[in-house]
Amino acid sequence: MTEQNRELIAGRYQLVERIGQGGMGRVWRALDQHLFGREIAVKEILFPPGLEDDDRAALLRRFIGEARAAVTLSHPGIITIHDVVEHDGAPVIVMELVRGQSLAAAIRGGGRLPVRRVAEIGAAVLDALAEAHRARIIHRDIKPDNVLLTKDRVVLTDFGIAHLADATTKLSHSGTVIGTPHYMPPEQLEGKRPTPAVDLWALGATLYHAVEGCPPFDAEGLHALAVAVFTRPHRPAVHAGPLAPVLDALLTKDPEQRVSADEAAEMLASVLRSTTPDPHAPEPGHAPEPGHAPQPGHAPEPASSNAPDPRAPRTPTVLDSDAGAGTPQRPLPDRPTAPPVPPAEAPVTREATYAREDGAPESTRRARPSRRSVVLAAVLATLVTGSVLTWTLTRDEGAPHGAGPAAGSRPAASSVTVVIGVDAPLSGGLSSMGVGIRNSAELAVRTANETKHVPGVTFEIKALDDGADAAKGASNAARFVSDEKVLGVVGPLNSVVAKTLVAPLAQANMAVVSPGNTDPVLTLGRDWAAGTTARPYSTYFRTVATDVDQGPFAARYLHGEANKTKLYVVDDTSAHGVSLTSGFTAAFTKLGGTVVGTEQVHPAERAFAGLAERVRSSGADAVYFGGYYDTAAPLSQQLKQAGVNVPLMGGDGIFDQQYLTTNPKAEGDLATNIGVAAEGTTQGRDFLARYRKAGYPEAAGWYGPYAYDATWTLIEAVKAVVTAHGGTLPGDARAKLPPAVARLGFDGVTGRVAFDGSGDTVNRRLTVYAVNGGTWTTVTSGPAAR
């Protein structure tokens, strides 16, 4: 078709004028002669040159079939497709003519858009995508060019074009991916089977471009851009404000860890609630170009032929060069290595009963958020703080902590729901520990509900998966804060996640009680090793001892009980590893021992022949390792293979079954672990019996009892706040919980639960384990000593 040859398409569609041109097709304004000259848009698809006839025929059949599937979609946010026909051996799409402009044109004409406007557009596109995904249709090419803005609509267009691109790639065997890489997630660049998560990443990149004025990733050339998408975080948002956590959640590299459409919609709704509409702004979705009326016609992918935005970087397509990608690295664990759905409760709540959020499959490495992204997540947290209403509760007599249902107990006449957030690694290598934490928290909640421990309150948990990845901390925090029922959080397991989770929760005055964090920085401040302590967060507490205790405890055992006097000290450069070795070294030398060598290794290193020779030459009678089992296991094995027949001792980072299964030379090695085994106390054995009776198929694990006590800490704090307010839960309950936690003292399943002025537990005990007969066996337990 040409400007001079405006023939009828399919005998009925008369072309009038071309209104768009791009690499994948041309768009025409046309008239439907069978419907009294109704204006329509006709998109002529341009096949890539050089296709064989058989490939062209197969591609035509596939595209028409998939495009016709999109005809079934009926939603105001999705452009209406009237017909799909063949013309001159190529597909033609007939669709409604949308009078407005694309989001890309709005950005070119007026620069970045206001935060609230972008949130409105995002919410509208999400609603359209939800309709498409329910029909099992994935767009695969969300970008500013394919989002159309009219006076009263936000319209998503070009369903099916990415299908054509995918099919062309397979047929041509070119090894490239056709599309717009600035808006494509890693899995799409890698050529994996698309899922709805592909569209969510692309939406995040589109909203980022709209609010920041440029795409989230930039690089010279396609290869460099692909590498950036695979390996680097997106550039920090400067103008996004409360939208930043939404962008972070959508731009999570691992699709299994990416926020879902429903969760993203909830976060966008929170942004809209926290921002004030501009009375002088256009209606949602309306984005007129300065100086002239909106150009008629639909503005799909062909609109990319317009002049580029001088403020935005050049957008290469994958036709520029072969795409390349690095191999993602696994996340560094901060602890060694499908949860069941808990029994349904039916509490009476102010709103709909809360639905739990469970974990996802194993994750790959995702980029850490910048410090700014954490701060911006805190902004969202602050904006929605105080949204909890005052609830009047029905008074009742509580039952003793930890007991089963009281005989003859009856439900309260009415009840409000308080949700306790749980952040833990529910997927990945540490999921066995994370699921044990989740189950134990749920058991505490069930016990509190059965015993009516807080009259008039029904507790629930909201479990979010962090995959032991710091990048999830800030986004999970934002999701907790945006849920007004969440009054406190149990977790996380990993200190590295805590460093991104705790700060935004502190901004929202939300209490956090961790059953597993051991980094001293979280309670003592960054200068603790120099003797200067300052508590960073008055809202953060933990029920376990810390790395301040582990190193000296190990030193006292090796020197005083194992009679080791010459040690070689190695760490894996992680904060956990360095904290352990620094505390160990100071205590061991103070006791009179000698450190005959020190070394740092990369956490991904697995070849230690040179290090083994240096240890052998040093004459060390033991090796102390600060770090994690996946590095310690090959180190131990290669030491023994090199004839260094001395024990390797580590902290709780190596105290894991995986250390034994991957290290046939582990016999005689040692580890400290924080706390005392539950089997060793009456309270612990009672907890384990109730846990088994509850029917959880997974073990509670080492941290399960500490998670139970952390959850019960928040339950007791809620009870204290309710009691202090005459049986009501005040509007500022979140803010009142941290000081209530600080004043608590009760006997838990791990012993006395109370906290010092830094938020650390006062019940600090540790245990030494040895590998004996292929299993970890208890050697000794005792109190920590500062």
C-alpha positions in Angstrom: 0.0 0.0 0.0 1.3 3.5 -0.8 0.0 7.1 -0.6 -0.8 6.8 -4.3 -2.4 3.4 -4.2 -5.1 3.6 -1.5 -7.0 0.5 -2.5 -9.8 -1.1 -0.5 -8.5 -3.6 2.1 -10.6 -6.8 2.2 -13.1 -5.1 0.0 -14.4 -2.7 2.7 -11.7 -0.6 4.4 -10.8 2.5 2.4 -7.4 4.1 3.4 -7.5 7.8 3.8 -4.1 9.0 5.2 -1.0 7.5 6.8 -0.8 8.5 10.5 2.2 6.4 11.7 5.2 4.5 10.5 7.6 2.2 12.3 9.9 -0.8 11.8 7.0 -3.3 12.3 4.3 -1.6 10.3 2.4 1.4 9.0 -0.9 2.8 10.5 -3.6 4.5 8.4 -6.7 6.4 9.1 -9.4 4.6 7.1 -13.1 4.4 6.5 -15.2 1.2 6.9 -17.4 1.3 3.8 -19.7 -1.4 5.2 -20.5 0.7 8.2 -21.5 4.0 6.7 -17.9 5.3 6.5 -17.1 4.8 10.2 -13.5 6.0 10.9 -11.1 3.3 11.9 -7.4 2.7 12.1 -5.7 0.1 9.9 -2.3 -1.3 10.7 -0.4 -2.9 8.0 2.3 -5.3 9.4 5.6 -5.3 7.6 7.4 -8.6 7.6 11.2 -8.5 7.9 12.9 -8.7 4.5 14.5 -11.9 3.3 12.0 -14.4 4.7 11.6 -17.7 2.8 8.1 -18.3 1.3 7.4 -21.2 3.7 8.5 -19.0 6.7 6.4 -16.1 5.5 3.3 -18.4 5.2 3.9 -20.0 8.6 4.4 -16.5 10.2 1.2 -15.2 8.6 -0.9 -18.1 9.9 0.5 -17.7 13.4 0.2 -14.0 13.6 -3.4 -13.9 12.3 -4.3 -16.6 14.8 -2.8 -14.8 17.7 -4.1 -11.4 16.7 -7.6 -12.8 16.4 -7.3 -14.1 19.9 -6.8 -10.5 21.0 -10.2 -9.7 19.3 -11.9 -11.4 22.2 -10.6 -8.8 24.7 -13.2 -6.3 25.7 -12.0 -3.7 28.1 -12.0 0.1 28.0 -8.2 0.1 28.6 -7.5 -2.2 25.6 -7.9 -1.0 22.1 -10.8 -2.6 20.3 -9.8 -4.8 17.4 -12.5 -5.1 14.8 -10.9 -7.4 12.2 -7.8 -9.2 11.2 -7.3 -9.9 7.5 -4.7 -10.8 5.0 -3.6 -8.4 2.3 -0.9 -9.0 -0.3 0.5 -11.8 1.8 0.8 -9.8 5.0 -1.5 -9.4 8.0 -3.6 -6.3 8.5 -5.3 -5.3 11.8 -8.4 -3.2 11.8 -9.1 -1.4 15.0 -10.8 1.5 16.6 -9.4 5.0 15.9 -8.3 6.5 19.2 -8.0 10.3 19.2 -5.3 11.3 21.5 -1.6 10.8 21.7 0.8 8.2 23.0 2.5 8.4 26.4 5.8 8.7 24.4 4.5 11.8 22.6 3.4 13.3 25.9 6.9 12.9 27.3 8.5 14.3 24.2 6.1 17.3 24.2 6.1 18.1 27.9 8.9 16.2 29.6 8.4 14.0 32.6 4.9 13.7 34.1 3.7 14.4 37.7 3.9 11.5 40.1 0.1 11.2 40.6 -0.5 11.3 36.9 1.9 8.5 36.3 0.3 6.5 39.1 -3.1 7.0 37.5 -1.7 5.8 34.1 -0.1 2.8 35.8 -3.2 1.8 37.6 -5.2 2.0 34.3 -2.7 -0.1 32.4 -2.5 -2.7 35.2 -6.3 -3.1 35.0 -6.1 -3.6 31.3 -3.2 -6.1 31.7 -5.2 -8.0 34.3 -8.0 -8.5 31.8 -5.5 -9.7 29.1 -3.7 -12.0 31.5 -7.0 -13.6 32.6 -7.5 -14.4 29.0 -4.0 -15.9 28.9 -2.8 -13.2 26.5 0.6 -11.6 27.2 1.3 -8.3 25.5 5.2 -8.6 25.5 5.8 -5.0 24.2 4.6 -2.6 26.8 6.3 0.8 26.3 5.4 4.5 26.1 4.6 4.3 22.4 1.9 1.6 23.1 0.1 3.5 25.8 -2.4 5.9 24.4 -3.9 8.9 26.3 -7.2 10.5 25.6 -9.4 12.8 27.6 -11.0 10.1 29.6 -9.1 6.9 28.8 -5.7 5.2 29.0 -5.6 2.7 26.2 -3.1 -0.1 25.7 -2.5 -1.1 22.0 -0.4 -3.3 19.8 -1.3 -6.7 21.3 0.1 -9.3 19.0 3.0 -7.3 17.6 5.5 -8.9 20.0 4.1 -12.3 19.0 5.1 -11.5 15.5 8.6 -10.5 16.7 9.0 -13.7 18.6 7.8 -15.8 15.7 10.1 -14.0 13.2 13.0 -14.6 15.5 12.4 -18.3 15.6 11.8 -18.6 11.9 14.8 -16.5 10.8 17.2 -18.2 13.2 18.9 -14.8 13.5 19.8 -15.2 17.2 18.2 -11.8 17.9 15.1 -10.7 19.7 13.0 -8.1 18.0 11.6 -5.5 20.4 12.5 -2.5 22.5 15.2 -3.5 24.9 14.9 -0.5 27.2 11.6 -2.0 28.3 12.4 -5.7 28.1 13.1 -7.8 31.3 16.1 -10.1 31.5 14.1 -13.2 30.9 12.7 -11.8 27.7 16.1 -10.7 26.5 17.3 -14.2 27.2 14.6 -15.7 25.0 12.7 -17.5 27.8 9.0 -18.4 27.5 7.1 -15.2 28.3 4.9 -15.0 31.4 2.7 -12.1 32.8 5.8 -11.0 34.7 7.2 -9.8 31.4 4.5 -7.2 31.1 4.9 -6.1 34.7 8.6 -5.3 34.2 7.8 -3.5 31.0 5.1 -1.5 32.8 7.7 -0.6 35.5 10.1 0.6 32.8 7.4 2.6 31.1 6.3 4.3 34.3 9.9 5.0 35.2 10.4 6.7 31.8 7.2 8.7 32.4 8.1 10.0 35.8 11.8 10.4 35.3 11.9 11.5 31.7 14.2 8.7 30.6 14.3 4.9 30.6 15.6 3.1 33.7 18.6 1.6 31.9 21.0 3.3 29.4 24.0 2.2 27.6 25.7 2.7 24.2 24.6 -0.2 21.9 22.4 -3.1 22.4 25.0 -5.5 23.9 26.0 -3.0 26.6 22.3 -2.3 27.3 21.5 -6.0 27.7 24.4 -6.5 30.1 23.2 -3.5 32.1 19.7 -5.0 32.3 21.1 -8.4 33.4 23.7 -7.3 35.9 23.1 -3.7 37.2 20.4 -2.0 39.1 18.3 0.6 37.3 19.4 4.1 37.9 18.0 5.6 41.1 14.8 7.4 40.6 15.1 11.1 41.3 11.6 12.4 40.8 9.5 9.4 41.6 8.9 10.1 45.3 6.3 7.6 46.6 6.3 5.8 43.3 9.9 4.6 43.8 9.0 1.4 45.7 6.5 0.5 43.0 9.2 0.9 40.3 11.7 -1.1 42.4 9.1 -3.9 42.8 8.2 -4.0 39.1 11.8 -3.8 38.0 13.0 -6.8 40.1 15.2 -8.9 37.9 13.9 -12.3 38.9 10.4 -12.8 37.5 9.5 -15.2 40.4 10.3 -12.4 42.8 8.7 -9.6 40.8 5.7 -8.0 42.4 2.3 -9.4 41.1 -0.3 -7.3 39.3 -2.6 -7.3 42.3 0.3 -6.3 44.6 1.4 -3.6 42.2 -2.2 -2.3 42.0 -2.4 -2.1 45.8 0.9 -0.2 45.9 -0.3 2.3 43.2 -3.5 2.8 45.1 -1.5 3.7 48.2 0.4 6.2 46.1 -2.8 7.7 44.9 -4.2 7.9 48.4 -1.1 9.7 49.6 -0.9 12.3 46.8 -3.3 15.2 46.2 -4.9 15.7 42.9 -3.9 18.9 41.1 -7.1 20.8 40.4 -5.5 22.4 37.3 -4.2 19.2 35.9 -5.9 17.5 32.9 -8.2 14.6 33.6 -6.5 11.2 34.2 -5.0 9.9 31.0 -5.3 13.2 29.1 -2.0 14.5 27.9 -2.4 17.2 25.2 0.7 18.3 23.3 1.6 21.9 24.0 0.6 24.3 21.3 -1.9 22.1 19.4 -4.7 19.7 19.7 -4.0 16.0 20.1 -3.2 14.4 16.8 -6.0 12.0 15.7 -5.3 8.4 15.1 -4.0 5.5 17.2 -0.3 5.8 18.2 1.1 2.3 18.4 4.6 1.0 17.8 4.9 2.7 14.4 4.8 6.1 16.2 8.4 5.3 17.2 9.4 6.8 13.8 8.8 10.2 15.3 11.7 12.4 16.2 13.5 11.1 19.3 13.2 12.9 22.6 16.3 15.0 22.9 16.4 14.4 26.6 16.2 10.6 26.3 19.1 8.3 25.3 19.0 6.6 21.9 17.0 3.4 22.1 18.7 0.7 20.1 16.6 -2.2 18.8 17.9 -5.7 18.8 18.4 -5.5 15.1 21.4 -3.2 15.9 23.6 -6.1 17.0 23.5 -9.5 18.5 22.3 -9.5 22.0 24.5 -10.7 24.8 24.0 -11.3 28.4 26.2 -12.2 31.4 25.4 -15.1 33.6 23.5 -14.0 36.7 25.2 -14.7 40.0 23.4 -16.3 42.9 22.7 -14.1 45.9 25.2 -14.3 48.7 23.4 -16.1 51.6 23.3 -14.4 55.0 22.3 -17.7 56.6 22.9 -21.3 55.7 20.2 -23.6 54.0 5.9 -25.3 48.8 5.1 -24.1 52.3 1.6 -25.3 53.4 -1.4 -23.0 53.4 -2.3 -22.5 57.1 -5.8 -23.6 58.2 -8.3 -21.0 57.3 -9.6 -18.7 60.0 -12.8 -16.7 59.8 -12.4 -13.7 61.9 -14.8 -10.8 61.8 -12.9 -7.8 60.4 -13.6 -4.3 59.4 -13.0 -5.2 55.8 -12.5 -8.4 53.7 -10.7 -11.2 55.4 -7.0 -11.0 54.7 -5.5 -13.5 52.2 -2.0 -14.8 52.9 0.8 -14.3 50.5 3.2 -17.2 50.2 6.6 -17.8 48.6 7.8 -18.5 45.1 10.4 -20.7 43.4 14.1 -20.3 43.8 15.5 -16.9 42.8 18.5 -15.8 41.0 20.7 -12.8 41.9 19.0 -9.4 41.7 20.7 -6.0 41.9 20.8 -4.4 45.3 18.7 -1.2 45.6 20.6 2.0 45.9 20.5 3.9 49.2 18.2 6.3 47.6 15.7 3.7 46.7 15.6 2.7 50.4 15.0 6.3 51.4 12.2 6.6 48.8 10.6 3.5 50.1 10.6 5.1 53.5 8.8 8.1 52.0 6.0 5.8 51.0 6.0 4.3 54.4 5.8 7.7 56.0 3.0 8.9 53.7 0.7 6.0 54.7 1.6 6.0 58.4 -1.4 6.9 60.6 -3.9 5.4 58.2 -4.9 2.8 60.8 -8.3 3.6 62.3 -9.3 3.4 65.9 -11.1 0.1 66.6 -13.3 -0.6 69.5 -12.8 -4.1 70.8 -14.9 -6.6 72.6 -13.4 -7.4 76.0 -12.8 -11.0 77.1 -10.5 -12.8 79.5 -7.2 -14.0 77.9 -5.7 -17.4 78.4 -2.1 -18.1 79.5 0.6 -17.7 76.9 1.4 -20.8 74.9 -1.6 -22.8 76.1 -4.2 -24.5 74.0 -7.8 -23.4 73.7 -9.4 -22.6 77.0 -12.1 -25.1 78.1 -15.5 -23.7 77.3 -14.0 -20.6 75.6 -16.4 -18.8 73.3 -15.7 -16.4 70.5 -16.0 -12.7 71.1 -19.1 -11.0 69.9 -17.0 -9.1 67.4 -13.4 -8.9 66.5 -10.9 -6.7 64.6 -8.1 -8.2 62.6 -4.5 -7.3 63.3 -1.9 -8.5 60.8 1.6 -9.4 61.7 4.0 -9.3 58.8 6.5 -12.0 58.3 9.6 -11.4 56.0 11.7 -14.5 55.4 13.3 -16.4 52.5 10.4 -18.7 51.4 12.3 -19.6 48.2 15.9 -20.3 47.3 18.6 -22.0 49.2 17.5 -20.8 52.6 13.9 -21.6 52.2 13.9 -24.5 54.7 14.7 -21.9 57.4 12.4 -19.3 56.1 9.4 -21.7 55.9 10.1 -22.8 59.5 10.0 -19.2 60.5 6.8 -18.6 58.7 5.1 -21.7 60.2 6.3 -20.8 63.7 4.9 -17.3 63.4 1.6 -18.8 62.2 1.6 -21.2 65.1 1.9 -18.3 67.5 -1.0 -16.5 65.9 -3.1 -19.6 66.0 -2.3 -20.0 69.7 -3.2 -16.4 70.4 -6.5 -16.7 68.6 -7.5 -20.0 70.2 -6.8 -18.8 73.7 -8.3 -15.3 73.1 -5.1 -13.9 74.3 -6.0 -10.4 73.3 -9.7 -9.9 73.8 -11.5 -8.6 70.7 -8.5 -9.1 68.4 -8.0 -11.8 65.8 -4.4 -12.1 64.5 -3.3 -13.1 61.1 0.1 -13.2 59.3 1.1 -11.7 56.0 4.2 -13.6 54.8 6.4 -12.1 52.1 9.3 -13.9 50.4 12.6 -12.0 50.4 14.6 -14.9 48.8 17.5 -13.9 51.1 18.1 -11.0 48.7 18.6 -7.4 49.9 16.9 -6.1 46.8 13.6 -7.3 48.2 13.9 -5.5 51.6 12.7 -2.1 50.6 9.8 -3.3 48.4 8.6 -5.7 51.0 8.7 -3.0 53.6 6.6 -0.8 51.3 4.0 -3.6 50.9 3.8 -4.1 54.7 3.4 -0.3 55.3 0.7 0.1 52.6 -1.4 -2.6 54.3 -3.0 -0.6 57.2 -3.7 -3.8 59.1 0.0 -4.7 59.5 1.1 -3.3 62.8 4.5 -5.1 63.2 6.9 -7.4 61.3 8.7 -10.6 62.3 11.9 -11.0 60.4 13.9 -11.0 58.4 16.3 -14.0 58.8 19.2 -12.3 57.0 21.0 -9.2 58.2 21.7 -8.1 54.6 17.9 -8.0 54.0 17.3 -6.2 57.4 19.5 -3.4 56.2 17.1 -2.5 53.5 13.9 -3.5 55.3 14.3 -1.9 58.7 14.9 1.7 57.6 11.6 2.2 55.8 9.7 0.4 58.5 11.3 2.6 61.1 10.1 5.7 59.1 6.6 4.2 59.5 7.1 3.6 63.3 6.6 -0.1 62.7 8.1 -2.5 65.2 10.4 -5.2 63.8 11.4 -8.3 65.8 14.0 -10.5 64.1 14.5 -14.2 65.0 17.8 -14.4 63.0 19.7 -11.2 62.3 23.1 -11.2 63.9 24.9 -8.2 62.5 25.8 -5.9 65.4 25.4 -2.8 63.2 21.6 -3.1 63.3 21.5 -2.4 67.1 24.9 -0.9 68.0 25.6 1.3 65.0 28.4 1.3 62.5 31.2 2.2 65.0 30.5 -0.6 67.5 33.8 -2.3 66.8 35.6 0.9 67.8 33.8 1.0 71.1 31.2 3.6 70.1 27.6 2.4 70.1 24.5 4.2 69.0 21.2 2.6 68.3 20.2 3.3 64.7 16.5 2.2 65.0 14.3 2.4 68.1 11.8 0.2 66.4 14.1 -2.8 65.8 14.5 -5.7 68.2 15.8 -9.3 68.0 15.3 -12.4 69.9 18.8 -13.9 69.2 22.3 -13.1 70.2 24.7 -11.4 67.6 28.0 -11.8 65.9 29.5 -9.8 68.7 29.0 -12.9 70.8 29.8 -15.7 68.3 33.5 -14.8 67.7 34.5 -14.5 71.3 32.5 -17.6 72.3 34.3 -19.6 69.6 37.7 -18.2 70.7 37.0 -19.3 74.4 36.1 -22.8 73.3 39.0 -23.3 71.0 41.6 -21.9 73.4 40.1 -23.0 76.7 38.5 -26.4 75.9 40.0 -27.6 72.6 43.5 -26.4 73.6 44.2 -24.8 70.2 46.9 -22.1 70.3 47.7 -21.4 66.7 44.9 -20.3 64.4 44.7 -19.4 60.7 41.8 -17.0 60.2 39.8 -16.7 56.9 36.7 -14.8 56.0 34.6 -14.4 52.9 34.5 -10.6 52.9 30.8 -10.5 53.9 29.7 -8.3 56.8 28.8 -11.5 58.7 32.2 -13.1 58.0 34.2 -10.0 58.9 32.2 -9.4 62.1 32.9 -13.0 63.2 36.7 -13.0 62.4 37.3 -9.5 64.0 35.6 -10.5 67.2 37.3 -13.9 67.2 40.8 -12.6 66.6 40.6 -10.0 69.3 39.3 -12.5 71.9 41.7 -15.3 70.9 44.8 -13.1 71.1 43.6 -11.7 74.4 43.4 -15.2 75.7 47.1 -15.8 74.7 46.5 -17.5 71.4 48.4 -16.7 68.2 46.9 -16.0 64.8 49.5 -17.4 62.4 47.9 -16.1 59.2 44.8 -14.3 57.9 43.2 -14.3 54.5 40.1 -13.2 52.7 38.4 -15.2 49.9 35.7 -14.3 47.4 32.4 -15.9 48.4 32.1 -17.5 45.0 35.6 -19.0 45.1 35.8 -22.8 45.1 39.5 -23.5 44.4 41.6 -23.3 47.6 44.8 -25.3 46.7 47.1 -22.3 47.3 45.4 -21.4 50.5 45.6 -25.0 51.8 49.3 -25.0 51.2 49.7 -21.7 53.1 47.7 -23.1 56.0 49.8 -26.2 56.0 53.1 -24.2 56.0 51.9 -22.0 58.9 51.6 -24.9 61.4 48.1 -23.8 62.4 46.3 -26.3 64.6 42.9 -25.1 63.6 41.3 -22.8 61.0 38.6 -20.3 61.9 36.3 -19.3 59.0 33.9 -16.4 59.0 31.3 -16.9 56.3 28.9 -19.4 54.9 28.7 -23.1 54.3 28.8 -22.9 50.5 32.4 -21.5 50.6 33.4 -23.2 53.8 32.6 -26.8 52.6 35.0 -26.9 49.7 37.6 -25.1 51.8 37.4 -27.7 54.5 37.5 -30.6 51.9 40.5 -29.2 50.1 42.4 -28.5 53.4 42.0 -32.2 54.3 42.9 -33.4 50.8 46.1 -31.3 51.1 47.0 -33.0 54.4 45.9 -30.2 56.7 44.2 -32.5 59.2 43.0 -29.8 61.6 39.4 -28.8 62.4 37.7 -25.9 60.6 35.5 -23.9 62.8 32.9 -21.4 61.7 29.8 -19.5 63.0 26.2 -20.2 62.3 26.8 -19.5 58.6 28.3 -23.0 58.2 26.0 -24.8 60.7 23.8 -26.4 58.1 23.0 -29.8 56.7 24.3 -28.7 53.3 27.8 -28.3 54.8 27.7 -32.0 55.5 26.2 -33.2 52.3 28.6 -31.3 50.1 31.7 -31.9 52.2 32.8 -35.6 52.7 35.7 -34.4 54.8 33.6 -32.5 57.4 34.2 -35.0 60.2 35.6 -33.2 63.3 34.8 -29.7 62.1 33.1 -27.3 64.5 30.5 -24.5 64.4 28.9 -22.1 66.8 25.2 -21.4 66.7 23.3 -18.7 68.4 20.9 -20.0 71.0 20.3 -23.4 72.5 18.5 -26.3 70.7 14.8 -26.4 71.5 15.1 -30.1 72.5 17.3 -29.1 75.4 14.7 -27.2 77.4 11.2 -28.0 78.7 9.7 -24.9 77.0 11.4 -25.8 73.7 10.2 -29.4 73.8 6.6 -28.2 74.4 6.9 -25.9 71.4 8.1 -28.7 69.2 5.3 -30.9 70.3 2.7 -28.2 69.5 4.4 -27.5 66.2 4.2 -31.2 65.2 0.6 -31.4 66.4 -0.3 -28.4 64.1 0.6 -30.6 61.1 3.4 -28.6 59.5 5.3 -30.9 57.1 8.5 -28.8 57.3 10.7 -28.8 60.3 10.6 -25.7 62.5 14.4 -25.4 62.2 16.8 -23.7 64.4 15.1 -20.3 64.1 11.5 -21.5 64.4 11.4 -21.1 68.2 12.9 -17.6 68.0 10.4 -16.7 65.4 7.6 -17.9 67.6 8.9 -15.7 70.5 9.3 -12.8 68.1 5.7 -13.1 67.0 4.5 -13.5 70.6 6.4 -10.3 71.4 4.2 -8.4 69.0 1.1 -10.1 70.3 2.0 -9.1 73.8 2.7 -5.6 72.7 -0.7 -5.3 71.0 -2.2 -6.6 74.2 -0.4 -4.0 76.2 -1.5 -1.2 73.9 -5.2 -2.4 73.9 -5.2 -2.7 77.7 -3.7 0.8 78.1 -6.5 2.2 75.9 -9.4 0.7 77.7 -10.0 -2.1 75.3 -9.5 -0.2 72.0 -6.8 -0.2 69.4 -5.9 3.4 68.9 -5.3 5.0 65.5 -1.6 5.4 66.2 -1.2 1.7 67.2 1.8 1.3 65.0 3.7 4.0 66.7 2.8 2.7 70.2 4.0 -0.8 69.5 7.8 -0.2 69.6 7.8 1.3 73.1 5.5 -1.4 74.2 7.9 -4.0 72.9 10.8 -2.3 74.7 9.0 -2.6 78.1 8.1 -6.3 77.7 9.4 -9.2 79.7 7.9 -12.7 79.6 9.0 -16.3 79.5 9.0 -17.6 76.0 9.8 -20.9 74.4 13.5 -19.9 74.1 13.8 -18.6 77.6 13.3 -15.1 79.0 12.2 -12.6 76.3 13.2 -9.1 77.1 15.4 -6.5 75.4 18.2 -4.2 76.4 18.5 -0.5 75.5 19.9 -1.3 72.1 17.0 -3.7 71.2 19.1 -6.8 71.7 17.9 -9.8 73.7 19.0 -10.1 77.2 18.9 -13.9 76.9 22.1 -14.5 75.0 23.2 -18.1 74.9 25.3 -20.0 72.3 26.1 -23.6 71.4 29.2 -25.3 70.0 28.5 -28.2 67.6 30.9 -30.8 66.1 30.5 -33.1 63.1 30.5 -36.5 64.5 29.5 -39.5 62.4 28.3 -37.3 59.6 25.9 -35.2 61.8 26.1 -32.1 63.8 26.2 -33.0 67.5 26.1 -30.7 70.5 29.4 -30.2 72.4 28.6 -27.5 74.9 26.3 -24.5 75.5 26.8 -21.4 77.6 26.1 -17.7 78.0 27.7 -15.1 75.9 30.0 -12.6 77.7 30.5 -9.1 76.5 
